[in-house]
Amino acid sequence: MNIPDCPLPTQPTDCITLAHGGGGRMTNRLIESIFYPAFANQWLEQAHDGATLPMPHSRLAFTTDSFVVSPLFFPGGNIGDLAVNGTVNDLLCCGATPLYLSAAFILEEGLPLDTLRQVVQAMREAATRAGVSIVTGDTKVVEHGKCDGLYINTSGIGLVPGNIEIGLHRVQKGDAVIVTGPIGNHGVSILSTREGLNFETTIESDTAALTHIVSNLLAGVPDVHMLRDPTRGGLSSTLNEIAEGAGVTITLDEQSLPIEPPVRAACDLLGLDPLYVANEGILLIFLPDEHAEQALHIIRNDPHGKGARLIGHVTDDRRPEVLLELALGQTRVLDMLSGEQLPRIC
Amino acid sequence: MNIPDCPLPTQPTDCITLAHGGGGRMTNRLIESIFYPAFANQWLEQAHDGATLPMPHSRLAFTTDSFVVSPLFFPGGNIGDLAVNGTVNDLLCCGATPLYLSAAFILEEGLPLDTLRQVVQAMREAATRAGVSIVTGDTKVVEHGKCDGLYINTSGIGLVPGNIEIGLHRVQKGDAVIVTGPIGNHGVSILSTREGLNFETTIESDTAALTHIVSNLLAGVPDVHMLRDPTRGGLSSTLNEIAEGAGVTITLDEQSLPIEPPVRAACDLLGLDPLYVANEGILLIFLPDEHAEQALHIIRNDPHGKGARLIGHVTDDRRPEVLLELALGQTRVLDMLSGEQLPRIC
C-alpha cells in the first residue's frame, strides 16, 4: 500500500504542475501519456471534448467538465453559469441537442450558504436559457483548506441527429474557419478581477450557451465539419489541436481576428497574447467554404454571434500546423500554448 | 459583483459544515433547501442516486459522483477503483446496464505523476471488471493547498431495459429487505488507515462493482422493487431515505445484520455504530417476500454476495420510519445520521 504525500514539486517532471492544467501542450502530454493509454477505446480516441456514443436507435453525446475558476464571481458571470454553459457548449460541439446535465459539488467547509445559493441560482437560469434539465447530482464537503470555496463538475448528455457528423475526420482542405465572436474576453475578465485591475471599460466574460447559434446553423447550412469552443489555451491551442488531430494546415488572417479594443489594450498591459487567452462563449466552426457566407449570416442574427468573422481556411492537408498571415504579408507559425498562461480560468 | 471569502464557520447555520457532506440529515436538508428548489424537474425528483431518463426508443440512467476520499490509498482499494465502482453501482441501482463513464480529475499542483498513474491504472482495471468504457474526461489543476492530492468525478450512463421498473414508488408493505454482504467494512477501513490504527486483522474496504449480482438478480427473479447502495451515512441513513421517500415502515432484525467480528470490534473501539458506517460494495434490495429465497440463492452464488442476508421487511405503509428489533424483543427507532460521522469516506 502506498500513501503518497503531495509535496511542492521538487522534481517538476515527476509531479503535476499548473502547466498540466493550462490547456496547452503539457495538458495534452498528460492526457496522452496517462489517460489515453489507460482508458483506451474508440470513443475516447475521438479526442473531442465529448464522446458520441452509439445507443439503440440513436447516438448520444456525453461530456464532462470540472470548474475550478478563481474568483468564483467575475464580471459577466460566476462559476455556476460557467459550469452549465461550458458543458452545454461541449455537447453542441458534438453536434448534439443538449438535454440533461448532472451537477456535482465539492464544497469547502466554511463556504457561506448564501454564496452557494447565488451559484445554484445562476446554474438554474443558465440551464433554463440553454434548454437543459439538471437531473442528477452529488455533494461532497471537504475540510477548510482542501478546496477553494467550491468546485463544480457538470456532465452532460445530448442526442445527435442522424444526419449530423461532426469531428476531426471531417476537417478538410478548403474548409472555411469561422469564429462566432471576439476573442479573449473571458480570460481577461478573470485575470483583471483576480488582480484587482480596473480598466476604463469593465471587460466582461463572454460565458454563454450557444444553443441557438448551433441549432440554427445546423438547420440552415447543408454541412458543418467541425465545431469546437476555444477555452483553455485559447484560439491558438484549440486550432493546433484540430490541425494535429486532422493532419491539416490552418491559415489565419491576422487582420480578420475579432479582438475588442479594451481586450487588446488589457492584453498589452498584462503581457498576454489574446490568441492564447481562454474564451467561454464563442465557437470555432469549420465548414465548406461555399457555405461560409450563409453561415455568417445565420450566426450574426443571434445576439451572441454579432461579432462572427471568417478568420481563415484549411489551406493544406500535408502538414499539421497553424499559420498566421500578418498584416504586412509575412507568415508566422502559431504554436500550442506551452505551459500555463492563466491558471483556474474555468 | 460579490466576491465572497470562505472563512471558517463563525455562524454555523449560514455556512457549509462537514456535516453537510455526511450523507445524513444535514446533507438531505442542503439538497432539499438549495438544490431541489433551484433545479426542480421530474427526474431530479426521483430522489434516486441517478436519474432514469426518457430517450427515443429507450430509457437512460445517468448519475454523477465526486470522490474526495482521504487517504487516496487504503486496504482493498484506492480513490480510482472507488470512483469507478461507485458510479457503476449507482447505475445498477437504477436497474440499468452500465455502459459509459466519464472521468474528470482535479489535480493538486505537486501531485506525483506516479500516484496519478496508479490511480488511473486502478480505474482502468475496475472499468474492465465492470464492463464499462471511460469515454470522455477532463483535467483541471489547482494550486498547492487548494485540493488534497486529487479529486475525481465520474458520471455514468446506462440503459434501462424496458421491463425493469425500480424506484421508491415500487417499495411496498410486505417487501423483503436483503443486504448483499457485511456492513461497515469500507468506513472502518478508511478510518483505521487514516488514524494509523492496526488491528489484528486488516479490515479491507468492500469497494466493488456489483454488476454480476444485479444482472443475475434481474434475470433470475420476476420482480425487484428497489436497489440502493448504502454508502455515506451507512445502512441506517439509506433505509431512512427509502422509508421517507416511499412512506413506509422498515423493520430490521438486529440478529440478522451481517457484521464481521473485526468490524464490530473496531467499531466498539472507535465508538462507531456500524449501522451508520459507509459501505462501497454492498446493495440493499427490496423485492416481494416470496422471491427472497430465490434472490438470496442467486446473490450468494457471486463472490461479492456470499454474505448476503435477509435483514428485514417493509412492515407498514402508514408511517415513514426504520425500526430495529433487538435480540430481546424490544424495538428501537433507527434515525438518519445527524451530522457527519466520518468525513471524506468516498
Interface residues (C-beta under 8 A of the other chain):
Chain A: M1 N2 I3 P4 C6 P7 L8 P9 D14 C15 I16 T17 L18 A19 H20 G21 G22 T27 L30 I31 I34 F35 A38 F39 N41 W43 L44 D49 G50 A51 L53 M55 P56 H57 S58 L60 F62 T63 T64 D65 S66 F67 V68 P71 L72 F73 F74 P75 L99 Y100 S102 A103 A104 F105 I106 L107 E108 E109 G110 L111 P112 L113 D114 T115 L116 R117 Q118 V120 Q121 M123 R124 A127 S133 I134 V135 T136 G137 D138 T139 K140 V141 V142 E143 H144 G145 K146 C147 D148 G149 Y151 N153 S155 I157 L159 T193 E340 P343 R344 C346
Chain B: M1 N2 I3 P4 C6 P7 L8 P9 D14 C15 I16 T17 L18 A19 H20 G21 G22 T27 L30 I31 I34 F35 A38 F39 N41 W43 L44 D49 G50 A51 L53 M55 P56 H57 S58 L60 F62 T63 T64 D65 S66 F67 V68 P71 L72 F73 F74 P75 L99 Y100 S102 A103 A104 F105 I106 L107 E108 E109 G110 L111 P112 L113 D114 T115 L116 R117 Q118 V120 Q121 M123 R124 A127 S133 I134 V135 T136 G137 D138 T139 K140 V141 V142 E143 H144 G145 K146 C147 D148 G149 Y151 N153 S155 I157 L159 T193 E340 P343 R344 C346
